[in-house]
Amino acid sequence: MEPAARSQPNSGQWVVKRLRQISGLSKREIARRAQTTPAALVEYESGRRSPSLASLYRIADACGLEVHITFRRKNPALNREICGERLAQVLALADALPKRPAAAQSAKAQYVL
C-alpha cells in the first residue's frame, strides 16, 4: 500500500488508529474487548490488512464509540426544476433587500479598476 493511501481519513488504517487514540486504551485492551488479537490491530494500523466492517464496529464499540456510515452521490445530477425554484428564491430575496442609493453605487464603481 502506498504511503499516501495509508494516511487517508477514510482508510481502515486511519480509522482504527484514530479510534484507539480517542479512546486512550491500549491495543491489548481494545483487542480483548473487541474479541480480536493485538496483532490484528497492529496489522490494521500499519495498513498491511484492512478491517472488515464487522471488525470496525467491534473495535469502535470496544473503544466506547459508534460508527456511522453515510453514502451520498459525488456529483449529484442537477434537477432543473429544483435549481429554478432556488434561483427564484434568491431573486425574490434580492428584490426584498433595501436598494443602495445610486451615489453609493457610483462611488464604489470609482474604486474598481
C-alpha positions, -999 to 999 in steps of 0.1 A, spaced: 0 0 0 13 35 -9 21 58 20 -4 85 7 -32 59 7 -24 48 43 -29 82 58 -63 90 42 -90 97 68 -113 72 52 -89 43 52 -93 14 77 -58 21 89 -66 57 98 -99 48 114 -86 21 137 -56 43 148 -79 72 154 -104 51 174 -75 39 196 -61 74 201 -95 88 210 -103 61 235 -69 62 252 -69 25 255 -40 1 247 -41 -22 217 -42 -51 241 -73 -38 259 -91 -29 227 -83 -63 213 -96 -80 244 -128 -60 243 -133 -65 205 -126 -102 207 -96 -100 184 -58 -101 188 -34 -72 194 -15 -85 162 -47 -78 141 -48 -42 154 -11 -38 146 -18 -50 110 -48 -27 106 -29 3 118 1 -5 97 -21 -9 66 -10 -45 60 -46 -56 65 -79 -39 61 -105 -44 88 -140 -57 77 -170 -35 86 -179 -60 114 -143 -56 128 -146 -18 127 -179 -19 145 -164 -42 172 -133 -21 176 -154 11 178 -177 -5 204 -146 -16 224 -134 20 224 -168 32 236 -176 48 202 -201 43 174 -196 40 136 -220 58 113 -216 53 75 -232 78 51 -235 72 14 -240 102 -9 -235 109 -46 -202 125 -55 -217 146 -84 -254 148 -80 -273 153 -112 -288 188 -114 -325 189 -113 -336 219 -134 -369 223 -116 -352 224 -82 -325 248 -95 -352 270 -110 -370 272 -77 -338 280 -58 -330 307 -83 -365 322 -79 -360 322 -41 -326 340 -44 -340 366 -69 -371 372 -46 -347 377 -17 -326 402 -37 -357 421 -46 -367 423 -9 -334 437 2 -332 475 5 -318 492 -25 -285 511 -23 -286 548 -32 -272 555 -67 -245 577 -52 -231 549 -31 -231 526 -61 -212 551 -83 -187 559 -55 -179 522 -52 -176 519 -90 -149 546 -90 -126 525 -70 -130 493 -90 -103 490 -117 
